[in-house]
Amino acid sequence: MSDSVHPLLPAATPLLRGDDGTVQVGGVDSTDGLLLDPVPGLPRLLRALDGRRSHRRVRAEAARNGMDPHLVDAALAALRSTGLLTDLDPADLLASGAGPAASARAVVELPSATQSPGSAVWRARGLSAVVVEGATRVGTPLASMLAASGVGRVVVRDSGLVRAADAIVGGLTTEDEGRPRSLAAADAIRRASPLTDLRPLPAGVAPDLTVLTGPWAASDPLTAEGSDGGAQLVATVRGETGVVGPLVVPGATSCLRCGDLHRRDADARWPRLAAQLVASEPPPSGSTLTCLLTALLAAGQVLAYLDDAGAPLTLDATVELRPPDLLPRVRRWPAHPSCGCGAAATSGNPDPVVVAPPPGAEVPPQGTMDGERVQPCSRTRHGAALPGAGEEDV
Ligand SMILES: [Zn+2]
């Protein structure tokens, strides 16, 4: 047993006493529960598993209180096997302790973050930097969510002033009207996470990921100019449709220009039409529900990428959310052979039986990341996620 195991039983996990003195841990919804035999002092011990003490220390304290250490081991092992108990990495623990309030906020985020397979996920999030281009009705709530989810540095770039319709739950407020949007967005992030680093990145330092919230980022020359060559994710609302993706890992997955070339193939007029779409600042758009669901979905994709938790759904694909049902619809955007990004050269299909849907085609919705697709993808910080060649399984 090492001191690196710090058992955490979330404070909200029910501990329910039966008539015979047994203790039921969890098991009141669709997740597994565990029934433990009556042992004096066990409920108190379980309630004290806050992730701040090592398993060794928990065991030693139990022994001092007259409990059998082997019984404690067995109870913790059973809780682990049912997924009720998670073990915090000491590095995560250190990263969550910047004062009692920050620690209290982290405690409710940690159980979910530690479900990711990587080690010290919370600390890694704290070391990550995400830039959100555009303090829009999607961008600002998204930035706030990322900060609250432990991303250490979140920078919102925007040169405009807040308009009345920019106000949205979790983002800019009605009182922000007329203020610089970048400053108002920073305040929104502070409300969600006061200790998040909001400073702009130094020149030449690329973020781990840039989120583009403009409605037609692929056709926007400013986006192309501002690109630092790092990973990008589109998260926007076009008209009434929320769009998340593609998540672009340069050289490894299809890029925004790949998608634009597919649109050009389908309609030769596209370049001239697209130029008109980005000719002026887009007005605020999207209902509150559409914008927040888009931001939520995008935040999940960002965290999956930062956590190295398998292949995000939006690699080579977009997910669209259309009212009134707002159910996710996936569209595939494979690498375009004429694009100079190099992704087409890495996405050859060795299996002739697999037939890919045409570019932009809708495919059945997929609410979670496919396990088979997770396996061949890996990511390194500042590095690339490499989808396995020939996969067309979304
Ligand atoms: Zn490309």
Boltz pocket constraint, residues with backbone or C-beta under 6 A from the ligand:
constraints:
  - pocket:
      binder: B
      contacts: [[A, 253], [A, 254], [A, 255], [A, 256], [A, 257], [A, 258], [A, 259], [A, 335], [A, 336], [A, 339], [A, 340], [A, 341], [A, 342], [A, 343]]
      max_distance: 6.0
